[in-house]
């Protein structure tokens, strides 16, 4: 169910598209359902609200014509229900339902042979959650809503077992009950939970499957609840990685998105964010104070206090501190992009080093080369970008400017302060005209001029 308007979010972005740990809210239950074995997934949506950007892969959509409650949402999907055998209903704004929760619910549903099985949990303070009323045999008799005054009486409100909002149904009994739903209640809505009483009246059994996982109740209706879900989701992600052999030095200052992959024996230092489709290889150290977005690290990589976006850093490389690797940056094994180095759309060859204070853009650097401090590839002429090619074992002197398009041959050198406008042959030394001229007495004349201007 993903048709809620989300007005309490106070956002121009549909509620279902707000991210939780780097993944749209609606994507969480969809992925959990698939992992639990769902063969067909459909999202019930509001008319005029396109949330397909949040769907992970192909998802069918069903439009709920008007906001007439959870029962109205599932009634809109009757054609799909009638063609199924078992139907699982999930709430799109409950991101932390897990595949294990769903699989356990389905197992309990099959074992009970019930027409419907709901996930339940006991809370010390049930609040406005629907209460689970059981009969003497322990079967679920009905669900009593508690959203508005008059929905439940005092005895029902005293019940601590609540409906967690996740259900498994036999398709036939569900379809029959949906056709009989009534909106005769305080809010004038069709409550999905009313189908349980209708099923019982038709002679079907309804089971309840209890869980102890409080996260199944963590729905998101506003930004406060969004932050709470994110915090719990982040805690679970960090715990999963740590149990798999990753060292997270300070979980309280570490943010790792749901889709990030980290190999065993990697180390994540404080203040680090790993986001999007990022992968970190075994033995790598990231941080402190580093951010990686859609970035792939090999094994034994060190990334210190740096920012990496859509790039690839292979085994044994060193990055930072204060490096910025932009989209298209690629470091071959053993390469280095050091202090205050920016790399964009460039390949740094195996063992090559750009140690400090350099900009490398739209360039290809062969293996074993070294770029001195202050090296700049001038890749943009104001209209289009051009590439710089630097061969193997090249030594680029400090403060060299390479004006693309230009090529520097293997084992070539450039002198300090050189401005390279033409190709440099293999093994050559390239220098540019820059004769020194000393102007005697300049400081005294400059001081006198300043005094005159100030008087």
C-alpha positions in Angstrom: 0.0 0.0 0.0 1.6 3.2 -1.2 -1.3 5.6 -1.9 -1.0 7.8 1.2 -0.9 11.5 0.4 1.8 12.2 3.0 0.5 15.6 3.9 2.2 15.5 7.3 5.6 15.3 5.7 5.0 18.9 4.5 7.0 18.3 1.4 6.6 18.7 -2.4 8.3 15.3 -2.6 5.8 12.3 -2.4 6.3 10.6 1.0 7.1 7.3 -0.6 10.2 8.8 -2.3 11.8 10.2 0.8 15.0 8.2 1.4 15.8 6.0 4.4 19.5 5.1 4.5 19.9 5.9 0.8 16.9 4.0 -0.4 13.4 5.4 -1.2 10.9 4.6 1.5 8.7 2.5 -0.8 11.6 0.4 -2.0 12.2 -1.2 1.4 9.1 -3.4 1.6 9.2 -4.2 -2.1 12.8 -5.5 -1.8 11.8 -7.4 1.4 8.9 -9.0 -0.4 11.1 -10.1 -3.3 13.7 -11.5 -0.9 11.0 -13.5 0.9 10.0 -15.1 -2.5 7.2 -12.9 -3.9 6.5 -13.8 -7.5 4.5 -10.7 -8.3 4.7 -7.2 -6.7 2.1 -4.5 -7.1 2.1 -1.0 -5.6 -1.2 0.7 -4.8 -0.8 4.4 -5.6 -2.7 7.6 -5.6 -3.9 9.1 -8.9 -1.6 11.8 -10.3 1.3 10.8 -8.0 4.1 9.2 -9.8 6.4 7.3 -7.4 7.8 4.9 -9.9 11.2 6.5 -9.4 11.3 4.7 -6.1 10.6 1.3 -7.4 13.5 -1.1 -7.4 13.0 -2.8 -10.8 9.7 -3.6 -12.4 6.7 -3.1 -10.2 3.0 -3.3 -11.2 0.9 -0.3 -10.1 -2.8 -0.1 -9.1 -4.5 3.2 -8.8 -6.7 3.8 -5.7 -9.2 6.2 -7.2 -10.0 8.1 -4.0 -8.5 8.2 -0.5 -11.0 5.9 1.1 -8.8 4.0 3.5 -6.7 0.8 3.6 -9.7 -1.3 2.6 -10.3 0.9 -0.4 -6.7 0.5 -1.4 -6.9 -3.3 -1.4 -10.3 -3.2 -3.1 -8.7 -1.4 -6.0 -6.4 -4.4 -6.5 -9.3 -7.0 -6.6 -8.4 -8.0 -10.2 -4.9 -9.0 -9.1 -6.1 -10.7 -6.0 -8.6 -12.8 -7.9 -5.8 -14.2 -10.0 -3.6 -15.1 -7.1 -3.4 -17.9 -4.5 -1.7 -16.2 -1.5 -1.6 -12.4 -1.0 0.8 -10.6 1.3 -0.2 -7.0 2.2 2.6 -4.6 3.2 2.6 -0.9 4.1 4.8 1.2 1.9 5.6 3.5 4.7 7.0 0.8 7.0 10.5 0.5 5.7 12.0 -1.9 8.3 9.8 -4.9 7.7 12.3 -7.6 6.8 12.3 -10.6 4.5 12.7 -12.8 7.6 9.5 -11.2 9.1 7.6 -11.9 5.9 8.9 -15.4 5.5 8.0 -16.3 9.1 4.5 -14.9 8.6 4.0 -17.0 5.5 5.2 -20.1 7.3 2.8 -19.5 10.2 0.0 -18.8 7.7 0.6 -22.1 5.9 1.0 -24.0 9.2 -2.3 -22.6 10.6 -4.2 -23.3 7.4 -6.0 -20.0 8.0 -7.7 -17.7 5.6 -5.8 -14.8 7.0 -2.8 -14.4 9.2 -1.6 -11.1 10.6 1.6 -10.0 12.2 1.1 -8.9 15.8 3.2 -7.5 18.6 2.7 -6.6 22.2 3.4 -3.0 23.2 3.5 -1.4 26.7 1.7 1.6 25.2 -0.4 0.6 22.2 -1.5 4.1 21.5 -3.7 4.4 18.4 -2.7 1.0 16.9 -5.6 -1.4 16.2 -6.1 -3.9 19.0 -6.1 -7.6 18.4 -9.2 -9.3 19.9 -8.8 -13.0 20.2 -11.4 -15.7 21.0 -11.2 -18.4 23.7 -9.3 -20.7 21.3 -6.7 -18.0 20.7 -7.7 -17.3 17.1 -8.1 -13.7 16.0 -11.7 -12.6 16.4 -11.4 -9.1 15.1 -9.3 -6.0 15.0 -10.6 -2.9 16.8 -9.3 0.4 15.4 -8.3 3.0 17.9 -7.5 6.0 15.7 -10.5 8.1 16.7 -12.6 8.5 19.8 -15.4 5.9 19.7 -13.6 3.4 17.6 -12.9 1.1 20.7 -14.3 0.8 24.2 -12.2 0.9 27.4 -11.8 -2.9 27.6 -10.6 -3.1 24.0 -8.2 -0.1 24.5 -6.6 -2.0 27.4 -5.4 -4.8 25.1 -1.6 -4.6 24.5 -1.4 -6.9 21.4 -1.7 -4.7 18.4 -1.9 -5.3 14.6 1.5 -4.6 13.0 -0.1 -3.9 9.6 1.4 -6.9 7.7 -0.9 -9.7 6.5 -1.0 -12.9 4.6 -4.3 -14.0 3.0 -5.8 -16.8 0.9 -6.9 -14.9 -2.1 -10.4 -16.2 -2.4 -11.7 -15.4 1.1 -10.0 -12.0 0.9 -11.7 -11.1 -2.3 -15.1 -12.2 -0.9 -14.6 -10.1 2.3 -13.4 -7.0 0.4 -16.7 -6.9 -1.6 -18.6 -6.8 1.7 -16.6 -4.0 3.4 -18.6 -1.0 4.8 -17.4 2.6 5.5 -19.9 2.9 8.4 -17.4 4.2 11.0 -16.3 7.5 12.5 -13.9 8.3 9.7 -16.1 7.1 6.9 -13.3 4.9 5.5 -13.0 1.3 4.4 -10.8 -0.4 7.0 -8.9 -3.4 5.7 -9.0 -4.8 9.2 -12.7 -5.2 9.0 -12.1 -8.2 6.6 -11.1 -10.3 9.5 -14.6 -10.2 11.1 -16.2 -10.8 7.8 -14.0 -13.8 7.2 -14.9 -15.2 10.6 -18.6 -14.7 9.8 -18.1 -16.7 6.6 -16.6 -19.6 8.6 -13.0 -19.0 7.9 -10.2 -18.9 10.6 -7.9 -15.9 11.2 -4.6 -16.4 12.9 -2.1 -14.0 14.5 1.6 -14.5 14.3 3.4 -12.6 17.1 6.8 -11.0 16.6 9.2 -9.2 19.0 10.7 -6.9 16.4 9.5 -3.4 17.3 10.8 -2.0 14.0 7.8 -3.6 12.2 5.6 -0.9 13.8 7.9 2.0 12.7 5.6 3.8 10.2 6.6 7.1 8.6 4.1 9.9 8.6 6.2 13.0 9.3 9.9 14.0 9.4 10.3 13.1 13.0 9.2 9.5 12.3 11.4 9.5 9.1 14.5 10.4 11.3 13.6 7.6 13.8 13.3 5.0 11.0 16.6 6.2 9.5 18.3 5.9 12.8 17.1 2.4 13.4 17.8 1.4 9.8 21.4 2.8 10.1 21.9 0.9 13.4 20.9 -2.4 11.7 23.1 -1.8 8.7 26.1 -1.1 10.9 25.4 -4.1 13.0 25.2 -6.3 9.9 28.5 -5.1 8.6 30.3 -5.5 12.0 29.0 -9.0 12.5 30.3 -9.8 9.0 33.8 -8.8 10.0 34.0 -5.0 9.3 35.5 -2.7 11.9 33.3 0.4 12.5 35.3 2.5 15.0 32.5 4.8 16.0 29.0 3.7 14.9 27.5 6.9 16.3 29.3 9.0 13.7 29.2 6.6 10.7 26.6 6.6 8.0 26.3 3.6 5.6 23.6 3.3 3.0 21.6 0.1 2.6 23.1 -0.8 -0.8 26.8 -0.4 0.3 29.0 -3.5 0.2 32.0 -3.9 2.5 34.3 -6.8 2.6 35.6 -8.4 5.8 38.6 -6.7 7.5 37.8 -3.3 6.1 37.9 -0.5 8.6 35.6 2.5 8.7 36.9 5.4 10.7 34.7 8.1 12.5 32.8 10.7 10.6 32.6 8.6 7.4 29.7 8.3 5.0 29.4 5.5 2.5 26.5 6.2 0.1 24.7 4.8 -2.9 26.3 1.9 -4.9 29.6 2.0 -3.0 31.8 -1.1 -2.4 34.9 -1.3 -0.1 37.4 -4.1 -0.5 39.0 -6.3 2.1 41.6 -4.6 4.3 40.8 -1.1 3.1 40.6 1.8 5.5 38.2 4.7 4.9 38.3 7.8 7.0 38.2 9.5 9.3 35.9 12.2 7.8 35.6 10.7 4.3 32.6 10.5 2.0 32.3 7.9 -0.8 29.3 8.1 -3.2 28.8 5.4 -5.9 32.5 4.5 -5.6 34.4 1.2 -5.8 37.5 0.6 -3.7 39.7 -2.5 -4.2 41.6 -4.2 -1.4 44.1 -2.5 0.8 43.1 1.0 -0.2 43.5 3.9 2.2 41.2 6.9 1.9 42.0 9.7 4.4 39.7 12.7 4.9 38.6 12.8 1.3 35.6 13.0 -1.0 35.0 10.5 -3.8 32.2 10.4 -6.2 31.5 7.9 -9.0 35.1 6.7 -9.3 37.1 3.5 -9.0 40.2 3.0 -6.9 42.0 -0.3 -7.3 44.1 -2.4 -4.9 46.7 -0.8 -2.8 46.0 2.9 -3.7 46.3 5.9 -1.4 43.9 8.8 -1.5 44.1 12.0 0.5 44.1 13.7 2.9 41.8 16.4 1.4 41.6 14.8 -2.1 38.6 15.1 -4.4 38.0 12.3 -6.8 35.2 13.3 -9.2 33.2 11.2 -11.6 35.3 9.1 -14.0 38.4 9.1 -11.9 40.2 5.8 -12.0 43.3 4.8 -10.1 45.1 1.7 -11.1 46.8 -0.6 -8.5 49.3 1.2 -6.2 48.5 4.7 -7.5 48.3 7.8 -5.3 46.2 10.9 -5.3 47.5 12.8 -2.4 46.9 16.0 -0.4 44.7 18.6 -2.1 44.6 16.7 -5.3 41.6 16.8 -7.6 41.1 14.2 -10.3 38.2 14.2 -12.8 37.6 11.8 -15.7 41.1 10.6 -15.7 43.1 7.4 -15.3 46.2 7.3 -13.1 48.4 4.4 -14.0 49.7 1.6 -11.9 52.1 2.9 -9.2 51.8 6.5 -10.5 51.7 9.3 -8.0 50.1 12.7 -7.9 51.2 13.5 -4.3 49.9 17.0 -3.7 48.4 20.3 -4.9 47.4 19.2 -8.4 44.5 19.2 -10.8 44.2 16.2 -13.2 41.3 16.5 -15.5 40.6 14.5 -18.8 44.0 12.9 -18.7 45.6 9.5 -19.1 48.7 8.8 -17.0 50.8 5.7 -17.7 52.3 3.5 -15.0 55.2 4.6 -12.8 54.9 8.4 -13.4 55.1 11.2 -10.9 53.4 14.6 -11.1 55.1 17.3 -9.0 53.3 19.8 -6.8 51.2 22.3 -8.6 50.8 20.3 -11.8 47.7 21.4 -13.7 46.1 19.9 -16.8 44.5 22.7 -18.6 41.8 20.7 -20.3 39.1 23.3 -21.3 39.5 25.9 -24.0 36.3 27.7 -23.2 34.3 25.7 -25.8 35.3 22.0 -25.5 37.4 19.7 -23.4 40.6 18.0 -24.5 42.7 15.2 -23.2 46.2 15.1 -21.9 48.3 11.9 -22.3 51.3 11.2 -20.1 53.3 8.1 -20.7 55.0 5.7 -18.4 57.8 6.7 -16.0 57.3 10.4 -16.7 58.6 13.0 -14.3 56.5 16.2 -14.3 58.3 19.0 -12.6 56.6 21.2 -10.0 54.2 23.9 -11.2 54.0 22.5 -14.7 51.0 23.4 -16.8 50.0 21.0 -19.5 47.7 22.7 -22.1 45.6 20.0 -23.8 45.5 18.4 -26.2 49.1 17.4 -25.6 51.1 14.2 -25.1 54.2 13.6 -23.0 56.2 10.5 -24.1 57.5 7.7 -22.0 60.4 8.5 -19.5 60.2 12.2 -20.4 60.7 15.1 -18.0 59.3 18.6 -17.7 61.2 21.4 -15.9 59.8 23.3 -13.0 57.4 26.0 -14.0 57.1 24.7 -17.6 54.1 25.5 -19.7 53.7 22.6 -22.1 51.8 23.4 -25.3 53.4 20.9 -27.7 54.0 17.2 -27.5 57.1 16.1 -25.6 59.1 13.2 -27.3 60.0 10.1 -25.4 62.9 10.6 -23.0 63.1 14.3 -23.6 63.2 17.2 -21.1 60.7 20.0 -21.8 61.3 23.5 -20.5 59.7 26.8 -21.4 61.2 30.3 -21.7 61.1 32.0 -18.4 64.2 34.1 -17.9 64.7 35.7 -14.5 65.1 39.5 -14.4 65.9 41.3 -11.1 64.6 44.8 -10.8 66.9 46.6 -8.3 65.3 49.1 -5.9 61.8 48.0 -6.6 60.7 47.8 -2.9 61.9 51.3 -2.1 60.2 52.8 -5.1 56.9 50.9 -4.3 57.0 52.2 -0.7 57.5 55.8 -1.9 54.6 55.5 -4.3 52.4 54.2 -1.6 53.3 57.0 0.8 52.5 59.5 -2.0 49.1 58.0 -2.7 48.2 58.0 1.0 49.2 61.7 1.6 
